[in-house]
């Protein structure tokens, strides 16, 4: 049975896609942002990658799952605390600095990156403009931001890229109880070293909820070992988006765009069967890494033979 969390639901469909800069690409765009390497340890799957979750799109212990896989994970309804966490991570753990950030957040129909604890009007909630993320994360060494949010290309529209329109009439733009972060008035995104990567076309993003028990006993054991090494409780469940699974498995059908805005507001959503197919491939990927790690640890160690000679 499919276990899906809809990040957003929209009912309107506008026509027209317009690129501001960059061009549409497939998984090749990830060659720098998230290079495809043969990972030999479960705890190294997410090395160099950070992931930000909106609390209401997550599950209990979700960050523990990603941390056990080597990601840096941040989950909060206040963007300021998330930004502080990213800064602190890169300062305190230079050997595990993150260079690419994946945003598992709401897109608010393309009107602002939203973090929230729930849909209650009084719940903790904050918004940030794409330009503000570029401006604030560049000093921390973040080179790429990969946005997994509904209609994410609309967040790069010129007139809201640096400053959100708080007077939009979108019903999903709920009270910003924890504030709104915009870029500085003099910020020039064209000079930013931070690259924004989004899906090529407008659509609704979805997230699957799964259990760690669905992985092989070998993978479960290595995830638990990695968690304990970090002094955290081993995770029991996880939330993973379609785009995260496509990236990890290098799905050839993944289409991405670089620094490109989209006008279209779309209700298109991937089929449940397709999402379930991705989840199976995701589990297969994690299980395969675990199998390689286990095989390496069991391989007999070679010792250098020493020839002894006698003096006659």
C-alpha positions, 0 to 999 in steps of 0.5 A: 500500500502506498504511503505518501504524504502530499507536500501541497495540493493545488487546484489551478493550472496556468499555462507557460514555462519561461526560463530566466537562466540556465537550461533544462538538464537530466541527472548530469547536473548533479555531477558537481552538486552530488557526484555519483560515487560508489559508496562502500559504507552505509554511514557515507551515503550522504557525506557532504549533503545536508537535508532540511525537513519541514516538521509536518513532512517528517516522522519521529526520528527521521533525522536520526535515519539520515544522520546514520546514513551520513547526512547532516539533517535539520528539522525545525519550523523556524528558518533562523534556527535551521540556518544557525544549525547549518552554520554551526555544523560546518564550523564544528565539523570541518571534516564533514562539511556540507556543500549541497543542501536538499530542501524537503519543504513546502513551496506554498504554490511557489510563493515561498519556502515554508517550514511549519509544524502543522497547518494550524494558523497558529502553528510555528511557521516561517518563510524564506526567499530563495535569494535570502538562502543564497545570500545567507548560505554562501558564507557557510560554503554551501555551493548548491541548493536542491529544492524538493518542494511543490512548484519549486521553479516558481520560487525563482520568479524575478519579482519574489526571488529576493523578497516574498509577496506577503500580500499574495492571496494563496490560501496556503500562505498561512500566518508567518508566526516565526517570521519571513526572511528576505534577501538584503535590498542590494543582494544580486543573485547573478553574482552568487556562487550558490546554484539553485537546482529545481525540477524541470517542470512544475508539479506536486512533490510527494514523500513516502513514509517507510520503516527501517525494518523494510531493509535487509537485516544487514542494512538495519544492523549497520544503520543501528551501528552508525547511529550508536557511533553518533550517540543517537538512538537507532531510527525505526522509520523514515520519510523520503521524497521522490526526488531524493530517491531519484537522485540516490538511484540516479533515475534517468527520468529525473529532469532538473533545471539550474537557476531557472524560473517557471511561471506555471502552477501545476497540480500534476502529481506522480502516480502512486505506482511510480513512487512505490517503484522508486521506494523499492529502488531506494531500498535496493540501493541502501541494501546494496551499500550495506552488502558491500560494507559487510563483505569488506569487513569480512574479507580476510586481511592480507599480511605481508610475508617475510622471507627468512634467510640463514647465514651459512 
